[in-house]
Amino acid sequence: MLEYPVAFHRELGMWVVSSHELCLETMKDLRFSPNFRHWEYAPPPKPEAEKDDFDIVTDHSLFAVSPAQHLRLRKLTMPAFARHVMSRIDDRIRDLIVDCFETIGPADEFDAYSAIAANLPARSIARMVGVPPEDEKIFIKFSNSVVKASRINLTERERKQAQHDSLEGFAYLKNAIADRRQRTYPSDDFLAALVTAGEQDDRLDDWDILAVVMALIAAGADTAVDLHTYVLQGLLSHPEQYRMLQAKPALQENAIIEALRRGSPGKLPIFRFATQDIEFGGQQIRKGQAILVNLAAAWRDPQKWNDPDALDITRNLEGHIVFGAGPHFCIGTYLVRTQGGIMLEEFIRRFPQAELARGDGDLEYDYEHHNARRIVRLNVRTNAGASIRNAA
């Protein structure tokens, strides 16, 4: 990685960028586009008459529109991320997380993946958007489908099936947007905030709103599954770090970012495509060539991070790119941090003496997962009885 921070991978037919410095530069450089339509091997676009809702929303996505349109969408959506909107969302998510821990109860042992990680992320975004509990199943199916439909490492048949499975959710959300538009006093959820957002006569249309929701799902639903397991696995496998966080709750956000940096759960990198001939990192990159931004390597780059394999929740994380960088900085960062933070608060409060069962939590990964090196089993011994006796 250090000898060849920018190298051409012949089998993949694309450039691989691995150092922290150059990954950061790639994400900030507007000459590198996230729109795969700029790729020299991009398939021809579908005729307009053949496009379904998934195709149209993808055309409106933050990764597909021009830089000027991307800036417009970011600017118009800012009110939806305002403090008063987010504070109401915090309350909804907190109730959901507390209910999750109430279901776990005073168990001696539980699986953090099935009880927490697989349970919270998509439901949290559903609460944020304004989906009522009785419709959560539709939204969760939609979330899973839009993530899978965008994965280049699945077969064409799998992607087409996922795209088809997403259509019910798009129809549901279009009806929800229409409902918000018809109300004299819209609800106080995120979807209503997007409907009412605007500047002078400029407003988000339905496709813009759906594109923002889809971006939130991509950033905050599937990825957040790994946040919960990797944060708990990191802290509980380093008991001294877990005790330090209990003593210094102000380190919570640092602990979340550090656990993600060290864990590097993502299986896939992100991609950029050269929009012009570029000299970059000592290499000549042609217009249309693909750049694989190797975030897993950047997060553990020893030139950026001292002892990168160590978990240190006091580490100076200034300049980290765990949530991306540049104009495409992760739109779901607030939701992911909030969800992870509330989960940690509840976990520490209820299970201060928790440890991984049998040493490693019976740790199991799903290496076939389409998006991540996913932890699918992490058994936690709560030692709740000991905590109650000590408190007494």
C-alpha positions as CSV (number, residue, x, y, z in Angstrom):
1,M,0.0,0.0,0.0
2,L,2.8,2.4,0.9
3,E,4.9,1.6,-2.1
4,Y,2.0,1.9,-4.6
5,P,-0.7,4.2,-3.2
6,V,-2.1,4.5,-6.7
7,A,-1.9,1.3,-8.8
8,F,-3.7,-0.2,-11.8
9,H,-5.4,-3.5,-11.1
10,R,-5.3,-5.4,-14.5
11,E,-8.0,-8.0,-13.6
12,L,-10.4,-5.3,-12.3
13,G,-9.5,-2.9,-15.1
14,M,-9.4,0.1,-12.8
15,W,-7.1,2.1,-10.6
16,V,-6.8,1.4,-6.9
17,V,-6.2,4.2,-4.4
18,S,-5.1,3.0,-1.0
19,S,-3.4,5.7,1.1
20,H,-5.5,7.9,3.5
21,E,-4.1,11.1,1.9
22,L,-5.0,10.1,-1.6
23,C,-8.4,8.6,-0.8
24,L,-9.3,11.9,0.9
25,E,-8.0,13.8,-2.2
26,T,-10.0,11.5,-4.6
27,M,-13.2,12.2,-2.7
28,K,-12.7,15.9,-2.7
29,D,-11.5,16.3,-6.3
30,L,-14.5,17.2,-8.5
31,R,-12.7,15.8,-11.6
32,F,-13.6,12.4,-10.1
33,S,-17.3,11.7,-10.4
34,P,-19.3,9.2,-8.4
35,N,-21.7,8.8,-11.4
36,F,-20.9,5.5,-13.1
37,R,-22.3,6.9,-16.3
38,H,-18.9,8.5,-16.7
39,W,-17.3,5.1,-16.7
40,E,-15.8,4.0,-20.0
41,Y,-17.6,0.6,-19.7
42,A,-21.0,1.9,-18.4
43,P,-23.9,0.1,-20.0
44,P,-26.1,2.2,-22.3
45,P,-28.9,4.0,-20.4
46,K,-32.4,2.6,-20.6
47,P,-34.9,4.3,-22.9
48,E,-37.1,6.7,-20.9
49,A,-40.2,4.6,-21.7
50,E,-38.7,1.5,-20.1
51,K,-37.7,3.1,-16.8
52,D,-39.5,2.2,-13.6
53,D,-39.5,4.2,-10.3
54,F,-36.1,2.8,-9.2
55,D,-34.5,3.9,-12.5
56,I,-36.0,7.4,-12.3
57,V,-35.0,8.0,-8.7
58,T,-31.5,6.7,-9.5
59,D,-31.3,9.4,-12.2
60,H,-32.2,12.0,-9.5
61,S,-29.8,10.6,-6.9
62,L,-27.1,12.6,-5.3
63,F,-24.5,10.5,-7.0
64,A,-26.0,10.9,-10.5
65,V,-26.8,14.5,-10.8
66,S,-24.5,17.3,-12.0
67,P,-22.3,19.1,-9.4
68,A,-24.6,22.1,-9.6
69,Q,-27.7,20.1,-9.1
70,H,-26.0,18.2,-6.2
71,L,-25.3,21.5,-4.5
72,R,-28.9,22.6,-5.1
73,L,-30.3,19.4,-3.5
74,R,-27.9,19.6,-0.5
75,K,-28.9,23.3,0.0
76,L,-32.7,22.6,-0.3
77,T,-32.5,19.7,2.1
78,M,-30.7,21.6,4.9
79,P,-33.9,22.6,6.7
80,A,-34.9,19.0,7.0
81,F,-31.7,18.5,9.0
82,A,-32.3,21.5,11.2
83,R,-32.0,21.1,15.0
84,H,-35.7,21.2,15.8
85,V,-36.5,18.5,13.2
86,M,-33.6,16.3,14.4
87,S,-34.6,16.7,18.1
88,R,-38.0,15.2,17.4
89,I,-36.4,12.4,15.4
90,D,-34.1,11.7,18.3
91,D,-37.1,11.2,20.6
92,R,-38.6,8.7,18.2
93,I,-35.4,6.8,17.8
94,R,-34.8,6.7,21.5
95,D,-38.1,5.2,22.2
96,L,-37.4,2.5,19.6
97,I,-34.0,1.7,21.1
98,V,-35.3,1.6,24.7
99,D,-38.1,-0.8,23.5
100,C,-35.4,-3.0,21.9
101,F,-33.5,-3.2,25.2
102,E,-36.7,-3.8,27.2
103,T,-37.3,-6.8,24.9
104,I,-33.8,-8.1,25.8
105,G,-34.7,-7.6,29.5
106,P,-32.5,-9.0,32.3
107,A,-31.2,-11.8,30.1
108,D,-28.0,-13.6,31.2
109,E,-26.8,-13.7,27.6
110,F,-28.1,-12.5,24.2
111,D,-26.9,-12.2,20.6
112,A,-26.2,-8.5,19.9
113,Y,-26.7,-9.0,16.1
114,S,-30.2,-10.5,16.2
115,A,-31.4,-8.5,19.2
116,I,-29.9,-5.1,18.3
117,A,-28.1,-4.7,15.0
118,A,-30.6,-6.5,12.7
119,N,-33.5,-4.9,14.6
120,L,-32.8,-1.1,14.8
121,P,-31.3,0.5,11.6
122,A,-34.1,0.2,9.0
123,R,-36.8,0.8,11.7
124,S,-34.9,3.9,12.9
125,I,-35.0,5.4,9.4
126,A,-38.7,4.4,9.1
127,R,-39.3,6.4,12.3
128,M,-37.2,9.3,10.9
129,V,-39.1,9.4,7.6
130,G,-42.5,9.2,9.4
131,V,-43.5,5.6,8.6
132,P,-46.0,4.4,11.2
133,P,-45.1,1.1,13.1
134,E,-47.9,-0.8,11.2
135,D,-46.1,-0.1,7.9
136,E,-42.6,-0.9,9.0
137,K,-42.5,-4.2,7.2
138,I,-43.1,-2.4,3.8
139,F,-40.3,0.0,4.5
140,I,-37.8,-2.6,5.7
141,K,-38.4,-4.6,2.6
142,F,-37.9,-1.4,0.6
143,S,-34.7,-0.6,2.4
144,N,-33.2,-4.0,1.8
145,S,-34.2,-3.9,-1.8
146,V,-32.8,-0.6,-2.8
147,V,-29.4,-1.4,-1.2
148,K,-29.2,-4.7,-3.0
149,A,-30.3,-3.3,-6.3
150,S,-27.4,-0.9,-6.3
151,R,-24.7,-3.5,-5.6
152,I,-22.4,-4.1,-8.6
153,N,-21.1,-7.4,-7.1
154,L,-24.5,-9.2,-7.4
155,T,-25.6,-11.0,-10.5
156,E,-27.8,-9.1,-13.0
157,R,-30.7,-11.4,-12.1
158,E,-30.3,-10.6,-8.3
159,R,-30.2,-6.9,-9.0
160,K,-33.3,-7.0,-11.2
161,Q,-35.2,-8.9,-8.6
162,A,-34.2,-6.4,-5.9
163,Q,-35.2,-3.6,-8.1
164,H,-38.6,-5.2,-8.7
165,D,-39.0,-5.7,-5.0
166,S,-38.4,-2.0,-4.3
167,L,-41.4,-0.8,-6.4
168,E,-43.9,-1.5,-3.6
169,G,-41.9,0.8,-1.3
170,F,-41.6,3.5,-3.9
171,A,-45.4,3.5,-4.4
172,Y,-45.9,3.7,-0.7
173,L,-43.6,6.7,-0.3
174,K,-45.1,8.5,-3.3
175,N,-48.5,8.2,-1.5
176,A,-46.9,9.4,1.7
177,I,-45.4,12.5,0.0
178,A,-48.8,13.2,-1.7
179,D,-50.4,13.0,1.8
180,R,-47.9,15.5,3.2
181,R,-48.4,17.9,0.3
182,Q,-52.2,17.9,0.8
183,R,-52.1,18.8,4.5
184,T,-52.6,22.3,5.6
185,Y,-50.3,21.6,8.6
186,P,-47.9,18.9,7.6
187,S,-46.6,16.4,10.2
188,D,-43.3,17.1,12.0
189,D,-41.4,14.2,10.4
190,F,-38.4,14.3,8.1
191,L,-40.6,13.6,5.0
192,A,-42.8,16.6,5.8
193,A,-39.7,18.7,6.3
194,L,-38.5,17.8,2.8
195,V,-41.9,18.6,1.3
196,T,-42.0,22.1,2.8
197,A,-38.3,22.8,2.2
198,G,-37.5,25.4,-0.4
199,E,-35.8,28.7,-1.3
200,Q,-38.0,31.3,-2.9
201,D,-39.8,29.4,-5.7
202,D,-37.4,26.5,-5.8
203,R,-38.8,23.3,-4.2
204,L,-37.9,19.6,-4.2
205,D,-40.1,17.5,-6.5
206,D,-41.2,14.0,-5.6
207,W,-38.3,12.4,-7.3
208,D,-35.8,14.6,-5.5
209,I,-37.4,13.7,-2.1
210,L,-37.3,10.0,-3.0
211,A,-33.7,10.3,-4.0
212,V,-32.8,11.8,-0.6
213,V,-34.7,9.0,1.2
214,M,-32.9,6.4,-0.8
215,A,-29.5,8.1,0.0
216,L,-30.4,8.0,3.7
217,I,-31.2,4.3,3.4
218,A,-27.9,3.5,1.6
219,A,-26.0,5.5,4.2
220,G,-27.9,4.7,7.4
221,A,-29.8,1.5,7.2
222,D,-27.6,-1.4,5.9
223,T,-24.3,0.2,7.1
224,A,-25.7,0.9,10.6
225,V,-26.2,-2.8,11.1
226,D,-22.4,-3.1,11.2
227,L,-22.0,-0.1,13.4
228,H,-23.8,-1.8,16.3
229,T,-21.9,-5.0,16.2
230,Y,-18.5,-3.6,15.5
231,V,-18.7,-1.0,18.2
232,L,-19.8,-3.6,20.8
233,Q,-17.3,-6.2,19.6
234,G,-14.5,-3.6,19.7
235,L,-15.3,-2.3,23.2
236,L,-16.1,-5.6,24.8
237,S,-13.0,-7.2,23.4
238,H,-11.0,-4.4,25.0
239,P,-12.5,-4.2,28.5
240,E,-10.2,-1.4,29.5
241,Q,-11.6,0.7,26.7
242,Y,-15.2,-0.2,27.8
243,R,-14.4,0.8,31.4
244,M,-12.8,4.1,30.2
245,L,-16.0,5.0,28.2
246,Q,-18.1,4.3,31.3
247,A,-15.9,6.7,33.2
248,K,-15.8,9.3,30.5
249,P,-19.1,9.4,28.5
250,A,-17.8,12.4,26.6
251,L,-15.7,9.9,24.6
252,Q,-18.8,8.3,23.1
253,E,-18.6,9.7,19.6
254,N,-14.9,9.2,19.4
255,A,-15.4,5.6,20.5
256,I,-18.0,5.0,17.7
257,I,-15.8,6.4,15.0
258,E,-12.7,4.6,16.3
259,A,-14.4,1.3,16.5
260,L,-15.6,1.7,12.9
261,R,-12.2,2.8,11.7
262,R,-10.5,-0.1,13.3
263,G,-13.2,-2.7,12.4
264,S,-13.4,-1.6,8.7
265,P,-16.6,-3.6,8.2
266,G,-17.2,-2.5,4.6
267,K,-16.5,-5.2,2.0
268,L,-16.8,-2.9,-1.0
269,P,-14.9,0.3,-1.6
270,I,-16.4,3.4,-3.2
271,F,-15.9,4.2,-6.8
272,R,-15.1,7.4,-8.7
273,F,-14.7,7.9,-12.5
274,A,-12.4,10.3,-14.2
275,T,-14.2,13.0,-16.2
276,Q,-11.0,14.1,-17.9
277,D,-7.4,13.0,-18.4
278,I,-5.7,13.5,-15.0
279,E,-2.3,13.2,-13.5
280,F,-2.9,11.9,-10.0
281,G,-0.6,10.3,-7.4
282,G,2.2,10.1,-10.0
283,Q,0.0,8.2,-12.5
284,Q,-1.8,9.2,-15.7
285,I,-5.5,8.4,-15.5
286,R,-7.5,8.5,-18.6
287,K,-11.0,10.1,-18.9
288,G,-13.6,7.4,-18.3
289,Q,-11.4,5.1,-16.2
290,A,-12.6,3.9,-12.8
291,I,-10.9,4.5,-9.5
292,L,-11.5,2.1,-6.6
293,V,-11.2,4.1,-3.4
294,N,-9.9,1.6,-0.9
295,L,-11.3,3.0,2.3
296,A,-10.5,-0.1,4.4
297,A,-6.8,0.5,3.7
298,A,-7.1,4.2,4.3
299,W,-8.7,3.7,7.7
300,R,-5.7,1.6,8.7
301,D,-3.0,3.5,6.9
302,P,0.0,3.6,9.3
303,Q,1.2,6.9,7.8
304,K,-2.0,8.5,9.1
305,W,-2.8,6.4,12.2
306,N,-0.2,5.3,14.8
307,D,-0.6,1.6,15.6
308,P,-3.7,1.4,13.3
309,D,-4.7,-2.1,14.5
310,A,-5.2,-0.9,18.1
311,L,-8.5,0.3,19.5
312,D,-7.9,3.6,21.3
313,I,-11.1,5.7,22.0
314,T,-8.9,8.6,23.1
315,R,-7.2,8.7,19.6
316,N,-7.1,12.0,17.8
317,L,-9.4,11.3,14.9
318,E,-9.1,14.7,13.2
319,G,-9.2,14.2,9.4
320,H,-10.8,10.8,9.6
321,I,-12.9,9.7,6.5
322,V,-15.1,7.1,8.2
323,F,-18.1,8.9,6.9
324,G,-16.5,10.0,3.6
325,A,-15.4,13.5,2.7
326,G,-15.9,16.3,0.2
327,P,-19.3,17.1,-1.5
328,H,-20.5,13.5,-1.0
329,F,-19.9,13.4,2.8
330,C,-22.4,10.9,4.1
331,I,-25.9,12.3,4.3
332,G,-26.9,9.8,7.0
333,T,-24.1,10.7,9.4
334,Y,-26.3,12.4,12.0
335,L,-28.7,9.5,12.1
336,V,-26.0,6.9,12.4
337,R,-24.2,8.7,15.2
338,T,-27.4,9.4,17.0
339,Q,-28.6,5.8,16.7
340,G,-25.2,4.4,17.8
341,G,-24.9,6.9,20.7
342,I,-28.3,6.1,22.2
343,M,-27.7,2.4,21.8
344,L,-24.4,2.7,23.7
345,E,-26.0,4.8,26.4
346,E,-28.6,2.2,27.0
347,F,-26.2,-0.7,26.7
348,I,-23.8,0.7,29.3
349,R,-26.6,1.8,31.7
350,R,-28.1,-1.7,31.7
351,F,-25.0,-3.9,31.3
352,P,-22.0,-2.1,32.9
353,Q,-20.3,-5.4,33.5
354,A,-21.0,-7.0,30.1
355,E,-18.4,-9.1,28.4
356,L,-18.2,-11.3,25.3
357,A,-19.5,-14.7,26.0
358,R,-16.8,-17.4,26.0
359,G,-14.1,-14.9,25.2
360,D,-15.0,-13.9,21.6
361,G,-18.8,-13.8,21.7
362,D,-19.0,-16.9,19.5
363,L,-18.1,-14.5,16.8
364,E,-19.4,-15.4,13.3
365,Y,-19.1,-13.5,10.0
366,D,-21.2,-13.7,6.8
367,Y,-18.5,-13.5,4.2
368,E,-21.0,-13.9,1.4
369,H,-22.9,-10.8,2.4
370,H,-23.3,-8.4,-0.6
371,N,-22.1,-5.3,1.2
372,A,-20.1,-6.0,4.3
373,R,-17.9,-8.4,6.3
374,R,-21.0,-8.7,8.4
375,I,-21.0,-10.0,11.9
376,V,-24.0,-12.3,12.2
377,R,-23.4,-13.6,15.7
378,L,-22.0,-11.8,18.7
379,N,-23.1,-13.3,22.0
380,V,-22.9,-11.0,25.0
381,R,-22.9,-12.2,28.6
382,T,-24.6,-9.4,30.6
383,N,-23.5,-10.2,34.1
384,A,-26.7,-8.3,35.0
385,G,-27.2,-10.2,38.2
386,A,-23.7,-9.2,39.5
387,S,-24.5,-5.6,38.6
388,I,-27.7,-5.7,40.6
389,R,-25.9,-7.2,43.6
390,N,-23.2,-4.6,43.5
391,A,-25.7,-1.8,43.3
392,A,-27.5,-3.2,46.4
